[in-house]
Amino acid sequence: MKKVYKILLLSIAISIICLNCSEECDDCLELTTKNIKYINSNGTNLLFGNQATYNPDSIIIKVGNDNDIGVWKQEDIGTIMFNLEESYTTYYIVLSDSLIDTLDFELAQRKSTSCCGNVTYSTKTLLNGLEIENNDLVVITH
């Protein structure tokens, strides 16, 4: 009879521990960000600095049916940043009326290390149809 009680108490303890584990899980949304840096052939930043060619305030990134997504300036490192979304694989970077670059990503998901659930990440990056390094920093030379 004591063995039955011990097994019952052990089962209850394990159940309580498992419930506490799931309650401690942080149900936040982990996003993958991409940074874009525009440079010329000499390595000069074309978005920030005294030799900038493009106005970072006027850059728009579009997805899907011409939906604009949020873009953040990171003047200290000379990039613009956006969140990679699981619903979209193609991003259009509008620098001016006549200059649009296209970024395509192949996406996958992995278990998040800081939140419950999965995080979307890129496994392949194409710039204007040509495969480039798949880094979180995308350097575009104009």
N, C-alpha and C positions, 0 to 999 in steps of 0.2 A: 504494500500500500504506500510505503514511503517513496518507493521508486516512481509510482504513478504521480504523487504530489510533486516530486522533484522535476519530473518531465513536464508536468503542467506548469509549474512555476518558471521553468526554463523557457518554455514556449511563450508564456506571457511576457517575460523579460525581453525576449528577442523581438516580439511584436511591438512592444513599447519602444525599443531602440530603433526599429525600422520606421515607426511613425515619426519619431523625433528627427531622424535623418531627412525625411521628406519635408518636414516643417522647416528645417534649417536651410533648405535649398533656396537660393536667391533667384527669384523668377524675373530677372531683369532681361533686357534685350541687348545682346552683344552684337554690335555692328562692325563690319569690316570697312575701313576707310581706304580710299585711294587718294594719293597726292599727285598733282600734276605740276611739272616744272617746264616752262617754255624757255629754251635757250637758242642762241644762234650758233653758227659753226665755230665761233671762238669761245663758246661757253658763257657768254654774257646773258644774264637773266633778262628775258623780254617782258616780264610782268612787273617786276619791282626794281627799284634803283634808278639812278640818274640816266641810264641808257635804255629804259623800258620803252618798248614799242607799243604794247597793248595795255589798255586800262583794265586792271583786274576787277574793278567795280562793274564793268559792262559785260564780263564773261557770263554766259548762260550755258547750263548743261541741260539738255533735253533727253527724254526717254519716251518710249511708246508713242502715243499719238500726240506728240509735241508737248508733253507735260514737262514743265520745268521742275528740277529738283534743287534742293538747297546746296549752296556752294559757300565755303568759308575761306577767307583769305588767311594765309599764314605768312605775313610779311617778313617775320623774323627768319624764316627758312626759305622764303622766296617761292612758295607754292600756293596753289589753290587745292582745296580738299572737298571730297564728297563721299557720301556713304554708298557702298555697294549694296544694292537691293536684290533680294532673291527673285523678284518678279521680272527683272529686266536684265538683259545681257548686252544690249547695245546702248551706248551713250554718245550723244552728239555734242561736241564742245564748240560753241559758237563764239568765235573771237571777234568777228565783224560780219557784216552782211555778205561778204564774199569769201570768208575763210571759216570753214567748218571742218573739224577733225572728228573722226569716228573711232571710238574705242569699243571693241567687242571683247566680251569675257566668256570663257567657258566656266560654269559654276558647279560647285559641289557643296556638300554640307558635312560638317563634323561636329562631334559633341563639344559643346562649349566648356571651357575650363573655368569660367567664372559665373555661369548662370545655368539654370535648368534648360534643357532643350539643346538645339543645334545652332550653329553659326554658319552663315553662307560665306564662302571664300572662292577666289578665282584659282583655276588650275591652268589657265592659258589666257594670254592677252594678245589681241591684235590691234594694231594702229593702222587705220586706213587700209585694212585688208592684209597687212603684213604682220607676221608673228614677231613680237618683241619679247624681251625678258618679262617674266611674270612677277613683278615686284609691286609692293605697295606704293612705291614712288615711280611714276611714269614720266620719263624725260622725253620731251618732244622737241626736236630740232627744226627750226624754221630759218 
